[in-house]
Amino acid sequence: MKILIVLTSHDELGATGRKTGFWLEELAAPYYRFKDAGAEVVLASPKGGRPPLDPKSNEPAFQTDETHRFEADPEAMAALGDTVRLDSVSAGDFDTVFYPGGHGPLWDLAEDPASVRLIETVVRAGKPIALVCHAPGTLRHATNPDGTPFVRGRKVTGFTNGEEAAVGLTDIVPFLVEDELKRLGADYSKIGDWQPYVITDGLLVTGQNPASSGPAADTLLSLLKEARA
């Protein structure tokens, strides 16, 4: 079992002068779900090398047992320090793909042709894919073979307007994940802010927020198990 995790390379939070990137819990929790299940995990990002960590995600209030484990794990830190370039990745080499969030993906992965191509190729190959928090926003340009939006009519979730307002970035981000998914015709749903919530529609798994990243990874592993049965 070989799993690709796709991280952002974008580190600027709009014009605020503040830094962003990927959210640590959303990498660490799935990473260990996958590794503990015996999977080979490969990390990729648009620019390759070390992707930017959202510094806020490493503040004490947002650290977890898994983030501590990740930062103390030489193998994990080595993989993070040398991610492969996303445009060099072949979807055929992997059984599934997982996209962590953080605000960074709204700027780069949501507009990256290599990311769009990867998503479409994985889906059309009948493989499962999971995206959490802001990462479902990277589905915005993915299409079905007939050119319609991939998310149209599909059950999805993602970072809510209320959660974005709570972190004070409604007017900073290039688009709101909830609004964009609805605009594209997705069957979007959510629960209370910051509560874990995962939706599955066929082979598409989406999670609402950081707390949903571990459960989304568990769901993805269950889909892989079913496919191999």
N, C-alpha and C positions, 0 to 999 in steps of 0.2 A: 504493500500500500504506500503510495507516494503522493504527498499533499503539497501543493504550492500555496504559500501565504504571500499576498501582495500588499506591500506597504507604500505609503506616500513618500515622495521626495520633496514636497513643498513645505517650507518652514516659515513663511511670512504670513501673519494674520492680517490680511488686507493692508490698509495704510496705517494701521495702529502703531507700528514700530515694535509690536510684540511678536514673539515666536510661537509657532504651532508645529504640527507634525502628526505622528501617529500617537494613539492613546495606549499607554503601556499595558494596562490590564487587558485590553482587547487583542493584544498580541500574546501576552504571557499565558492567559487562561486557555485559549485554544491550543497554543503551542504544546502545553503539557497534557492536555486531553489527547492530542494526536500522538505525542511521543510515548506517553504511557500506554497507548493502544498498540504500540509497536510500529507506528508509521515512520517512514522517512520524510522529513520536512525540509523543504527548500524555501528560502526567503528571497523575494524579488522586489524591485522598486524601479520606477521609470529611469532614474539616473544610475542605478547600481551603487555599490559601495555602502556606506553607513547612512541609513535614512534618518531624518530628524525626529527626535522624540519631543512631543509636546511637554514642555517643562512642568506644566501644571499637573500632568498625569503622574508625575513622580513626587508630588508633594505628599507629606505623611497622610493626609486625609484620604488620599486616593490609592495608597499602596495596599497591596493584599499579600497573602501568603505566596501566591503565584508570582507576583512581581518581584518579591524578595528572592524567591527561588531562581527566577530568570536572571537577575542581576548577579547572583552568586554562582551561576552556572557557566564555566569557561566555554563549553561547547556552544551554548546558546548565544553568548556574547560574541563569540567568533563568527557565528553565522550572521548575526545582526550587523557586524562590522564589515561584512563583505557580501552584501546581497547581490544577486545577479541582475543584469539589466533586463527589464521587462520585455523589451523588444527582441531579446534573444531567446525567449522562452517558447517552447513548443508545447501546446496544450496536450498533444498526444502522449507526452511523457508523464502525465499526471492523472491520477484517478479522480481528483477533485481540486477545487480552488476555494480558498477562504480569504475574504477581504476584511481586515480590521478597519475601524474608523479613526477618529480624531478629525479635526477640522481640515487638515491638509488635503485629503482626497477631493474635497469640493473644488479645489483649484486645479489640481493636476490630473488625478486619475479619472475624474468625471469628464475630462476633455481629451484624454490620451487615446489616440487611435489604436495603439497596441493593447490597451486595456479593453477597449470596446471589442476589438477582434478576439481577444482571449475569451471574454464572456460569451460572445456569440458562438465561438467554436466549441467551447465546453458544453454549452446548452444543446447545440445541434448534434453533438456526439452522444447525447443521452447521459451525460455525467452530472452529478449534483454540484451545486455551487452555493456558498453561504456568504452573506454580507451583513455586517452589523453597524449600528449606530449611524454615522454619517455615510458609511460606505454604500448603502443602498442608493445613494445619490449618483454613484458611478454607473448605474443602470440607465441613466437618462438618455444616452444616445444609442443604446443597444436596440436592435430591431429584430423582428421575426423575419423569416425568409421572404414574406410578402411586403416587407418595408414598414409594417406597423410597429409601434413601440412595443418592445419586449414585455414591459410591465402591464400593458393594457389588459384589463380584465383579470389580472393575477392578484392573488392575495399577498400583500406585503406589509411590512412595518418599517420603521426607521426613526431616527431622532426626531422628536416632536417639536412643533412650534413652541409649545410651552417650555420644553427643556432648553431650546435655544434662547428663549426670552430669559430664562432663569440664569443663564450664564452671560447674559448681556451682549449677545453677538448677532441679534436679529438683523441689525442694519449693517453688519460687517461682512457676513458671509455672502458669496456670490449668488446663492439661492438657498431657500429653505427646503430641506429634504421632504418634509411632509407635504408642502404645497406642490413641489415639483412632481412627486409621485402621483398625487391626485390629478394634477394637470395632464399628465400623460395617460390618465384613464385607469390607473391601478385601483384595486379594491383595498385601500389603505385602512388599517385599523391600529389602535394603540390602547394602552392602559395607563394607569397613573404614572406621572413623571418619576423616572429613576427606578421603576419596578422592572424586574426581568420579564421579558415578553418575546416569544419567538413564534413566527408564523411559517408554516410550510405550505407551499403550493407545488405539488408534483416534486420536481427535483430542485426547486428554488427555496432556500432557507434565508429568512431575514430576521434580524434581532433589533430591538428598539434602541438600546443604549449600552453603556459599558457592562452593566450587570447581566446583560443578555448574551455576552460573548461566549462564556463557558457553556451555557445551555444550548446555544446555537451550534457550537462545536460538537456537543453530544448528539444533537439531532442529525448533524451531517454524518457523523460516524455511523449512526443507525441506518441512514439511507445507504451508505456504502456497504454495510453488512447485508442489508436486504438485497442489494444488487448482486452480491457475491453468493447469495444463498441458492 
